[in-house]
Each structure stands twice: as C-alpha cells, then as structure tokens.
Amino acid sequence: MPANNRTVDLLVEAFDLNQRRKFELKNADGEVVVDLYFKPITRADRKKAQSFAGTDEALDISTQMLCQMAELEDGTKAFAPADAPKLQRQLPESVLNDVELFLFGLNQEADLEEAKND
C-alpha cells in the first residue's frame, strides 16, 4: 500500500457508485411497464430517505428510498419524493415488495425461505 494512500481513499476508489442494476417492472399480464435502474445505496442515501419519510417506520422509509433511488434509462428520476404515499396506496403491496427488495439487493425467495427457517 503506497504511503500516501489513506485506507478510506482505497475503499472509496474500490467501489463504483455509478454502476446501475435494471429492474423490469411487469404488470399482471407479464408485460414490461417500465424499466427502473438503481445505483448502489450509500448510508447517506438511507439517512436522506429516513429524513424525507419523517418516521422510523421501515415501510415508509423503503418506499421513500424507492422514490429517491429509482431512475429511468436516461438517468432521470423515475419518481418524486411526494410519490411515496400514492405508490403505497394505489399499488399492490407485492409490487412494491418486489421492487424494494431488488433495490436493497435482496432475493425475495431466499429471504422467505430464511424467515421460514428462523
């Protein structure tokens, strides 16, 4: 390790926060409605979402994270922070769960199996 590189700098340089993962949001017929793209979540992103949500309620924070992090293919934001309540009221919970689990990098089926075994 070169003497002039601090550990924090080495860590920050090792991760590319601009790489995006794609989620195909499909309707009940299996047709793609929209492609959403997500960059890696940072602790600062999480704190910002919690502040916008104004609560410690995990479901509110996760939907706020979705609104904050989701992008369209061209990099524009897919949602505004004010869209969170409408998403919670007017989309099936299973749809929000699928997107939010993807956002957080969690595999829903694996998590459900783990929960059953606990």
C-alpha positions in Angstrom: 0.0 0.0 0.0 1.6 3.4 -1.0 2.3 5.6 1.9 0.2 8.5 0.6 -3.0 6.5 0.2 -5.3 6.5 3.2 -7.4 3.5 3.9 -10.6 5.5 3.3 -9.4 6.6 -0.1 -8.5 3.0 -1.1 -12.0 1.9 -0.1 -13.8 4.7 -1.9 -11.8 4.1 -5.0 -12.6 0.3 -5.0 -16.4 0.8 -5.5 -18.1 2.3 -8.5 -21.3 4.1 -7.4 -22.3 4.8 -11.0 -23.0 1.2 -11.9 -26.7 0.6 -12.2 -28.8 -2.6 -12.0 -32.0 -2.9 -14.1 -35.4 -4.0 -12.8 -38.2 -4.8 -15.3 -41.5 -3.8 -13.6 -44.2 -6.0 -15.2 -48.0 -5.8 -14.9 -50.2 -8.7 -14.0 -50.1 -10.0 -17.6 -46.3 -10.2 -17.5 -45.8 -7.2 -19.8 -43.0 -4.8 -19.0 -44.5 -1.5 -17.9 -41.2 0.3 -17.2 -37.5 -0.4 -16.6 -36.2 1.0 -13.4 -32.5 1.4 -12.8 -30.7 1.6 -9.4 -27.3 2.7 -8.3 -25.8 1.3 -5.1 -27.3 2.7 -1.9 -25.0 4.6 0.4 -25.5 5.3 4.1 -26.1 9.0 3.1 -28.9 7.9 0.8 -30.5 5.9 3.6 -30.3 8.8 6.0 -31.8 11.2 3.4 -34.7 8.8 2.8 -35.4 8.5 6.5 -35.4 12.2 6.9 -37.8 12.6 4.0 -40.1 9.9 5.4 -40.1 11.7 8.7 -40.5 8.4 10.6 -38.7 5.3 11.7 -41.3 3.1 10.1 -39.4 0.7 7.8 -42.1 0.5 5.1 -42.3 4.3 4.8 -38.5 4.6 4.6 -38.2 1.8 2.0 -40.8 3.4 -0.3 -39.1 6.8 0.2 -35.8 5.1 -0.8 -37.5 3.7 -3.9 -38.7 7.2 -4.9 -35.2 8.6 -4.2 -33.1 6.0 -6.0 -35.2 4.8 -9.0 -34.1 6.1 -12.3 -35.2 5.8 -15.9 -32.9 4.6 -18.6 -31.7 8.1 -19.4 -30.8 8.7 -15.7 -33.7 11.0 -14.8 -35.5 10.3 -11.6 -38.5 7.9 -12.0 -40.3 9.3 -9.0 -40.6 12.5 -6.9 -40.4 12.2 -3.1 -44.1 13.1 -2.9 -45.0 10.0 -4.9 -44.4 7.6 -2.0 -47.9 7.9 -0.5 -49.5 7.3 -3.8 -47.3 4.3 -4.5 -48.3 2.9 -1.1 -52.0 3.5 -1.6 -52.5 2.5 -5.2 -50.1 -0.3 -6.0 -50.4 -3.9 -4.7 -48.0 -4.4 -1.8 -46.4 -7.3 -3.7 -45.3 -5.0 -6.5 -43.7 -2.6 -4.0 -42.1 -5.5 -2.2 -40.6 -6.9 -5.4 -39.1 -3.5 -6.4 -37.9 -2.6 -2.9 -36.3 -6.0 -2.4 -34.5 -5.5 -5.7 -33.4 -2.0 -4.7 -31.9 -3.3 -1.4 -30.3 -6.2 -3.3 -32.3 -8.9 -1.5 -33.6 -12.0 -3.1 -37.2 -12.4 -2.0 -37.4 -16.1 -2.4 -34.2 -16.7 -0.4 -35.4 -14.3 2.3 -38.7 -16.0 2.6 -37.0 -19.4 3.0 -34.7 -18.0 5.6 -37.6 -16.5 7.5 -39.4 -19.8 7.5 -36.4 -21.5 9.0 -35.9 -19.0 11.8 
